[in-house]
């Protein structure tokens, strides 16, 4: 399940996001990451009505925060996908499920015609998530990172609406359910 962050989530967010690996593989997450950082992020998301969400999964029958994701305005106004997962939840398919839900949200609800995403060239797990979502490699470059305290090389990817629509149609025709709204127990919760 994805939902908007709330100020009361700050402690849980900080506990999960205070991870050097997350900071070194993302652009906007410093290390160490404190509850004050999480509170500021939650307030900014609300004030600017940013498309950013916390991801929850059922772990031992309990809804558990596993990570976060959303979009920043990228080059030319193209939404740029970003996401992270807490260490205890990596390798269980949550990253792909979260990314698919966010991609569906961008095309279905935000009206995006194209989505961009990039990942550090050494982040093979993130690259697998990106490729499973149908993104196509579009080049390489450098990205700045607060946690890395500098720039690192990234691979850049994009996904066009028409490709996404084709993937959905192909998946439905083969009896597979690609839309994240069908994969997730619950669809995006919209907070207005």
C-alpha positions in Angstrom: 0.0 0.0 0.0 1.2 3.5 -0.8 0.1 6.6 1.1 1.1 10.1 1.7 3.6 10.7 4.5 2.4 12.3 7.7 4.3 14.2 10.4 3.7 11.4 12.8 5.6 9.0 10.5 8.9 10.8 11.1 10.4 8.4 13.6 9.7 5.3 11.6 10.9 6.9 8.4 14.2 8.0 10.0 14.7 4.6 11.6 14.5 3.0 8.1 16.1 5.7 6.0 19.1 6.2 8.3 21.2 3.8 6.2 24.4 4.7 4.4 23.5 2.5 1.4 20.3 4.4 0.8 22.1 7.7 1.1 24.8 6.7 -1.3 22.4 5.5 -3.9 19.9 8.4 -3.9 20.1 12.1 -4.6 18.2 13.7 -1.8 18.8 11.6 1.3 21.6 12.7 3.7 23.4 10.5 6.1 22.8 10.3 9.0 19.1 10.8 8.4 17.2 12.0 11.5 13.6 12.4 12.5 14.0 16.2 11.8 14.9 15.3 8.2 11.8 13.1 7.9 9.6 15.8 9.5 10.9 18.4 7.1 10.4 16.1 4.1 6.8 15.3 5.2 6.0 18.9 5.6 7.5 19.8 2.2 5.6 17.0 0.5 2.3 18.3 2.0 3.0 22.0 1.4 4.1 21.6 -2.2 1.6 18.8 -2.9 4.5 16.6 -4.2 3.7 13.1 -5.5 5.6 11.3 -2.8 4.4 8.3 -0.8 5.4 5.9 1.9 5.2 2.2 1.0 3.8 -0.4 3.5 3.6 -4.2 3.2 2.0 -6.8 5.4 4.9 -8.3 7.4 3.8 -11.0 9.9 0.2 -9.7 9.4 1.1 -6.2 10.4 1.2 -3.2 8.0 4.9 -2.3 8.1 6.8 0.7 6.6 9.2 -0.7 4.0 10.3 2.4 2.1 9.2 5.4 0.1 9.0 6.6 -3.5 7.6 9.4 -5.7 8.4 11.8 -8.4 10.4 15.0 -8.8 10.1 17.4 -11.7 12.9 16.2 -14.0 14.4 17.8 -17.1 11.8 19.4 -19.3 9.1 18.8 -16.7 9.2 15.0 -17.2 8.5 13.3 -13.8 11.5 11.5 -12.5 10.9 8.4 -10.4 12.8 7.9 -7.2 12.4 5.3 -4.5 14.2 3.5 -1.7 13.6 0.4 0.5 14.8 -0.3 4.0 17.5 -2.9 4.4 15.2 -5.6 6.0 12.8 -5.5 3.1 15.2 -5.7 0.1 15.1 -8.8 -2.1 11.5 -9.7 -1.5 10.0 -8.0 -4.6 8.7 -5.0 -2.8 10.8 -2.6 -4.9 9.3 -3.8 -8.1 5.8 -3.7 -6.7 6.3 -0.2 -5.4 7.8 1.1 -8.6 5.0 -0.4 -10.7 2.4 1.2 -8.5 4.2 4.5 -8.8 4.5 4.2 -12.6 0.8 3.3 -12.9 -0.1 6.3 -10.7 2.0 8.6 -12.9 0.3 7.5 -16.1 -3.2 6.9 -14.8 -3.6 9.8 -12.3 -0.9 12.4 -13.0 -1.3 12.3 -16.8 2.4 11.7 -17.5 3.4 11.0 -21.1 6.9 9.9 -20.2 8.7 9.0 -17.0 12.4 9.1 -16.3 14.5 7.3 -13.8 18.2 6.9 -13.1 20.3 4.6 -10.9 23.8 4.5 -9.8 25.7 2.2 -12.2 26.8 -0.1 -9.3 23.2 -0.5 -8.0 22.2 -3.7 -9.8 19.2 -4.3 -7.7 17.6 -1.0 -8.6 18.5 -1.5 -12.3 16.6 -4.9 -12.2 13.5 -3.1 -10.7 13.7 -0.4 -13.4 14.0 -3.0 -16.2 11.1 -5.1 -14.8 8.9 -2.0 -15.0 9.6 -1.7 -18.7 12.0 1.3 -18.7 14.4 1.5 -21.5 18.0 2.6 -21.2 18.5 6.2 -22.6 22.0 7.1 -21.7 24.4 7.8 -18.9 25.6 10.7 -16.9 26.4 12.0 -13.4 24.0 12.7 -10.5 24.6 14.6 -7.3 24.0 13.0 -4.0 23.7 14.5 -0.5 24.6 11.1 1.1 27.5 10.4 -1.3 28.7 14.1 -0.9 29.4 14.5 -4.5 28.4 13.1 -7.9 28.4 9.5 -9.1 27.9 7.9 -12.5 24.3 6.8 -13.3 22.5 5.0 -16.1 19.4 6.9 -17.2 16.1 5.2 -18.3 12.8 6.3 -19.7 9.3 4.9 -20.2 6.9 6.2 -22.7 3.1 6.0 -22.1 2.6 4.0 -25.3 5.2 1.4 -24.1 3.5 1.2 -20.7 0.1 0.7 -22.3 1.5 -2.0 -24.6 3.0 -3.8 -21.6 -0.3 -3.7 -19.7 -2.2 -5.0 -22.7 0.4 -7.7 -23.3 0.3 -8.7 -19.6 -3.5 -8.9 -19.6 -3.5 -10.9 -22.8 -1.2 -13.5 -21.2 -3.2 -13.8 -18.0 -0.7 -11.8 -16.0 -1.6 -8.8 -13.9 1.0 -6.1 -14.4 -1.0 -3.1 -13.0 0.2 -2.4 -9.5 -3.3 -1.6 -8.4 -4.1 -5.3 -9.0 -0.9 -6.5 -7.5 -1.2 -4.5 -4.3 -3.7 -5.3 -1.6 -4.9 -1.7 -1.7 -4.6 1.0 -4.3 -3.0 4.4 -3.8 -4.6 6.3 -1.0 -5.1 9.8 -2.1 -4.9 12.5 0.6 -6.4 15.7 -0.4 
